Amino acid sequence: MAIWDWVLQAYGRPGVPEATLALQDIHGQNTTYLLWAIHARATNKDLLVRAAAAARAWDQTALVSLRQVRRALKPPLAPFPDSQREQLREAVKALELASEKLLMEALDGLSHERGDAPVLDVLHAASQAWGHPAPDDALAVLAAALE
């Protein structure tokens, strides 16, 4: 299964959106990177560090700015018509998703084979390589939702 198809399927599972949002917004993780690591079952430190560097660079280049604009467009803002503001927000959201897909596919190109490590072990290794590890319980929530 192609990585983006896997991500969409995984994101549709109960608890995954909430767990990834918490890891992103509360614990400073890049959820695209974490989901890639799970798909690849990557635990190789060098690979994870290279992937984390690529994800950080893409965050600075595209993802963070797009996310900020999308979120800023959420509440009503006079005198702009709600329908037009929401239409613009949806367009920015589509760009944000396209940016996440591009990152996911680029990361997938770094991993040439799939490992077999348990999801929680992968999340611990990936979070460590990210540089600011998330708490074990937050990682365990995502792991449980994906297993």
C-alpha positions as CSV (number, residue, x, y, z in Angstrom):
1,M,0.0,0.0,0.0
2,A,1.3,3.5,-0.9
3,I,2.4,5.5,2.1
4,W,-0.2,8.3,1.6
5,D,-3.0,5.7,1.3
6,W,-1.8,4.1,4.5
7,V,-1.7,7.4,6.3
8,L,-5.3,8.3,5.3
9,Q,-6.4,4.9,6.4
10,A,-4.5,5.2,9.7
11,Y,-5.8,8.7,10.3
12,G,-9.4,7.4,9.9
13,R,-9.0,5.1,12.9
14,P,-10.7,6.1,16.2
15,G,-8.3,8.1,18.4
16,V,-5.6,8.7,15.9
17,P,-6.6,12.3,15.0
18,E,-6.8,13.3,18.6
19,A,-3.5,11.5,19.5
20,T,-1.6,13.1,16.7
21,L,-3.0,16.6,17.4
22,A,-2.0,16.3,21.0
23,L,1.5,15.1,20.0
24,Q,1.8,18.0,17.6
25,D,0.2,20.9,19.6
26,I,1.1,19.9,23.2
27,H,4.3,18.0,22.8
28,G,5.9,19.7,19.7
29,Q,6.1,16.6,17.5
30,N,5.8,16.4,13.8
31,T,3.0,13.9,13.2
32,T,3.8,13.4,9.5
33,Y,7.3,12.3,10.6
34,L,5.9,10.0,13.3
35,L,3.4,8.4,11.0
36,W,6.1,7.8,8.4
37,A,8.3,6.2,11.1
38,I,5.4,3.9,12.0
39,H,4.8,3.0,8.4
40,A,8.5,2.2,7.9
41,R,8.8,0.7,11.3
42,A,12.0,2.7,11.5
43,T,14.2,2.5,14.6
44,N,17.6,3.1,12.9
45,K,18.9,6.2,14.7
46,D,20.8,7.6,11.7
47,L,17.7,7.2,9.4
48,L,15.4,8.8,12.0
49,V,17.8,11.8,12.6
50,R,18.0,12.4,8.8
51,A,14.2,12.2,8.5
52,A,13.7,14.5,11.4
53,A,16.0,17.1,9.9
54,A,14.1,16.9,6.6
55,A,10.8,17.2,8.5
56,R,12.1,20.2,10.4
57,A,13.2,21.9,7.3
58,W,9.9,21.3,5.6
59,D,8.1,22.6,8.7
60,Q,10.0,25.9,8.4
61,T,9.5,26.1,4.7
62,A,5.9,25.3,4.3
63,L,3.9,23.4,6.9
64,V,4.0,25.7,10.0
65,S,3.1,28.8,7.9
66,L,0.2,27.0,6.2
67,R,-1.1,25.6,9.5
68,Q,-1.0,29.1,11.1
69,V,-2.9,30.7,8.2
70,R,-5.5,27.9,8.2
71,R,-6.1,28.3,12.0
72,A,-6.1,32.1,11.7
73,L,-8.9,31.9,9.1
74,K,-11.1,29.8,11.4
75,P,-13.0,32.4,13.4
76,P,-15.2,35.0,11.7
77,L,-13.5,38.2,10.8
78,A,-15.5,41.3,10.0
79,P,-16.0,42.7,7.5
80,F,-15.1,39.6,5.5
81,P,-18.0,37.3,4.5
82,D,-18.0,34.0,6.4
83,S,-18.5,31.9,3.2
84,Q,-15.6,33.5,1.4
85,R,-13.3,33.3,4.5
86,E,-14.2,29.6,4.9
87,Q,-13.7,29.0,1.2
88,L,-10.2,30.5,1.5
89,R,-9.5,28.4,4.7
90,E,-10.5,25.2,2.8
91,A,-8.1,26.1,0.0
92,V,-5.3,26.7,2.5
93,K,-6.2,23.4,4.2
94,A,-5.8,21.6,0.8
95,L,-2.4,23.1,0.4
96,E,-1.4,22.1,3.9
97,L,-2.5,18.5,3.2
98,A,-0.6,18.6,-0.1
99,S,2.5,19.8,1.8
100,E,2.1,16.9,4.3
101,K,1.8,14.4,1.5
102,L,4.9,15.8,-0.2
103,L,6.8,15.4,3.1
104,M,5.5,11.9,3.7
105,E,6.5,10.8,0.2
106,A,10.0,12.4,0.6
107,L,10.5,10.6,3.9
108,D,9.3,7.4,2.4
109,G,12.1,7.8,-0.2
110,L,14.6,7.7,2.6
111,S,13.6,4.3,3.9
112,H,14.4,1.5,1.6
113,E,13.1,-1.3,3.6
114,R,10.4,-1.8,6.3
115,G,11.4,-2.9,9.8
116,D,9.4,-5.0,12.1
117,A,9.6,-3.1,15.4
118,P,6.5,-2.7,17.6
119,V,4.7,0.6,17.0
120,L,5.5,1.9,20.5
121,D,9.2,1.2,20.1
122,V,9.2,3.1,16.8
123,L,7.4,6.0,18.4
124,H,10.0,6.2,21.2
125,A,12.9,6.0,18.8
126,A,11.4,8.6,16.4
127,S,10.4,11.0,19.2
128,Q,14.0,10.8,20.6
129,A,15.5,11.5,17.2
130,W,13.1,14.5,16.9
131,G,15.1,16.0,19.8
132,H,12.4,16.8,22.2
133,P,10.8,13.5,23.2
134,A,7.1,13.3,23.9
135,P,6.0,11.7,27.2
136,D,5.6,8.0,27.1
137,D,1.9,8.1,27.8
138,A,1.2,10.4,24.8
139,L,3.1,8.1,22.5
140,A,1.3,5.1,24.0
141,V,-2.1,6.6,23.1
142,L,-1.1,6.9,19.4
143,A,0.4,3.4,19.5
144,A,-2.7,1.9,21.0
145,A,-4.9,3.6,18.4
146,L,-2.8,2.2,15.6
147,E,-2.4,-1.4,16.8
